[in-house]
Amino acid sequence: MDGENLQERAAARTQDLPGAELTHPFGDDWDVYKVRGKVFMLQTAVLGQPIVILKATPSDGLALRTAYEDITPGYHMNKRHWITLHPDGALDPLFVDDLVTESYLLVVENLPKNQRPVDPEVFGQHA
């Protein structure tokens, strides 16, 4: 998936995440996606290459970085809790959707219960 498609796919996924909003607190070069004021995804370009930065548990982040060349530690973020997705590799679009959703749910589960737009324990599960 090339860089534009990677960022477009990740951004499109946020449309289905309740309470997700796009902000630009760092200027027009950074798309920052938040839920209830907390960041769950960032998009920018590094050396002309579009990237997507997502939250991950430390164990998941390590496993993903080990398994995929296109996933590295979070650019300008805590390297244990954030990952960076790079384009032009083997990242499947549905896998990108899952990573965006997981990042969102990691943030939601740390919100006070009365501020959660969804229940992270059951969001996305079908009856």
C-alpha positions as CSV (number, residue, x, y, z in Angstrom):
1,M,0.0,0.0,0.0
2,D,1.5,3.3,-1.0
3,G,1.7,6.3,1.4
4,E,-1.3,8.2,0.2
5,N,-3.4,5.0,0.4
6,L,-2.1,4.1,3.8
7,Q,-3.0,7.5,5.2
8,E,-6.4,7.6,3.4
9,R,-7.2,4.1,4.6
10,A,-6.3,4.9,8.2
11,A,-8.3,8.2,8.1
12,A,-11.3,6.5,6.6
13,R,-11.4,4.0,9.4
14,T,-11.8,6.8,11.9
15,Q,-15.1,7.7,10.3
16,D,-16.6,4.6,12.0
17,L,-15.1,5.3,15.4
18,P,-17.6,7.2,17.6
19,G,-16.3,10.4,19.0
20,A,-13.2,10.4,16.8
21,E,-12.2,13.9,15.6
22,L,-9.4,15.3,13.4
23,T,-7.4,18.2,14.8
24,H,-4.3,20.1,13.8
25,P,-2.6,21.3,17.1
26,F,0.9,21.0,15.5
27,G,0.1,22.8,12.3
28,D,-1.2,21.7,8.9
29,D,1.6,19.1,8.4
30,W,0.2,16.9,11.2
31,D,-3.2,15.3,11.2
32,V,-4.0,14.4,14.8
33,Y,-7.0,12.2,15.6
34,K,-8.4,12.3,19.1
35,V,-11.2,10.8,21.1
36,R,-12.5,12.9,24.0
37,G,-9.4,15.0,23.7
38,K,-6.9,12.1,23.8
39,V,-4.7,11.3,20.8
40,F,-5.0,7.8,19.2
41,M,-3.5,8.5,15.7
42,L,-1.2,10.9,14.0
43,Q,-0.3,11.3,10.3
44,T,2.5,13.3,8.8
45,A,5.3,12.9,6.3
46,V,8.9,12.2,7.2
47,L,11.5,12.9,4.4
48,G,8.6,13.0,2.0
49,Q,7.2,9.6,3.1
50,P,3.6,9.6,4.5
51,I,3.4,7.8,7.8
52,V,0.7,6.8,10.3
53,I,1.5,6.7,14.1
54,L,-0.7,4.6,16.4
55,K,-0.9,3.6,20.0
56,A,-0.1,-0.1,20.9
57,T,0.5,-2.1,24.0
58,P,4.2,-2.6,24.6
59,S,3.9,-6.3,23.9
60,D,1.9,-5.9,20.8
61,G,4.2,-3.1,19.6
62,L,7.2,-5.3,20.0
63,A,5.5,-8.2,18.2
64,L,4.4,-6.0,15.3
65,R,7.8,-4.4,14.9
66,T,9.4,-7.9,14.9
67,A,6.9,-9.3,12.4
68,Y,6.7,-6.4,9.9
69,E,9.4,-4.4,8.3
70,D,6.9,-1.6,7.7
71,I,6.2,-1.1,11.4
72,T,8.8,0.7,13.5
73,P,8.8,2.5,16.9
74,G,6.5,5.5,17.1
75,Y,8.0,8.6,15.4
76,H,8.5,11.4,18.0
77,M,6.4,9.4,20.5
78,N,7.1,7.0,23.4
79,K,8.8,4.1,21.6
80,R,7.2,1.4,23.9
81,H,3.6,2.6,23.5
82,W,3.5,3.9,19.9
83,I,4.2,2.4,16.5
84,T,4.7,3.9,13.0
85,L,3.3,2.4,9.9
86,H,5.3,2.9,6.7
87,P,4.0,2.7,3.1
88,D,5.1,0.5,0.2
89,G,5.1,-2.7,2.0
90,A,3.0,-5.7,2.9
91,L,0.5,-4.1,5.2
92,D,-3.0,-5.3,4.3
93,P,-5.7,-2.6,4.3
94,L,-7.9,-4.7,6.7
95,F,-4.9,-5.0,9.0
96,V,-4.5,-1.3,9.0
97,D,-8.1,-0.9,9.9
98,D,-7.6,-3.3,12.9
99,L,-4.5,-1.4,14.1
100,V,-6.4,2.0,14.0
101,T,-9.3,0.4,15.8
102,E,-7.0,-1.1,18.5
103,S,-5.3,2.2,19.0
104,Y,-8.6,4.0,19.4
105,L,-9.8,1.3,21.9
106,L,-6.6,1.6,24.0
107,V,-7.3,5.3,24.5
108,V,-11.1,4.7,25.1
109,E,-10.5,2.1,27.8
110,N,-8.4,4.6,29.8
111,L,-11.1,7.3,29.7
112,P,-13.5,7.6,32.7
113,K,-16.5,5.3,32.0
114,N,-18.9,8.2,31.7
115,Q,-16.8,9.7,28.9
116,R,-16.4,6.6,26.8
117,P,-18.2,6.9,23.5
118,V,-18.2,3.0,23.3
119,D,-17.6,0.1,25.6
120,P,-14.1,-1.1,24.6
121,E,-14.9,-4.6,25.8
122,V,-17.6,-5.2,23.1
123,F,-17.0,-2.5,20.4
124,G,-17.0,-4.1,17.0
125,Q,-18.2,-7.5,18.1
126,H,-21.3,-9.0,16.4
127,A,-24.0,-10.6,18.4
